[in-house]
Amino acid sequence: MNVGVLRLGFAVFWLTVAGVVYFRDELVPGAWGQAHNLDLGALLALALAGWNLMRWYLGRRRVVAATPGLDRRRRPLEPRGDARVEEYNPEFDFNKPANPER
């Protein structure tokens, strides 16, 4: 089973639980008595529904833009595609022997 569908299913389940607990007196009048502590359970179920919706939304796959030149990613050690010409600086050339005059 797909995890995204499971998270979305849990969000719908907790939203249903929150609705049933919050509207319990309208659904079945007089069966629950005056239990006001169940309202906190409805808020907890609503928070769990929001949590699962957020996890589902953040877990979706993103669609990559269709610009191949700008969105092409390279591996960390892969050389760059553009041919950059580096300017020669003799002060940073450490392949030459040290100047004996100094």
WOLIN-V277147 format. One record per backbone hydrogen bond with DSSP energy under -1.0 kcal/mol. CO is the residue of the C=O (numbers start at 1). NH is the residue of the N-H. If there is no record, write none. Layout:
# WOLIN-V277147
co: [CO/CO]
nh: [NH/NH]
This chain:
# WOLIN-V277147
co: [2/3/4/5/6/7/8/9/10/11/12/13/14/15/16/17/18/19/23/24/28/34/36/38/39/40/41/42/43/44/45/46/47/48/49/50/51/52/53/54/55/67/75/82/89/90/92/99]
nh: [6/7/8/9/10/11/12/13/14/15/16/17/18/19/20/21/22/23/27/28/31/36/39/42/43/44/45/46/47/48/49/50/51/52/53/54/55/56/57/58/59/71/78/84/92/93/94/102]
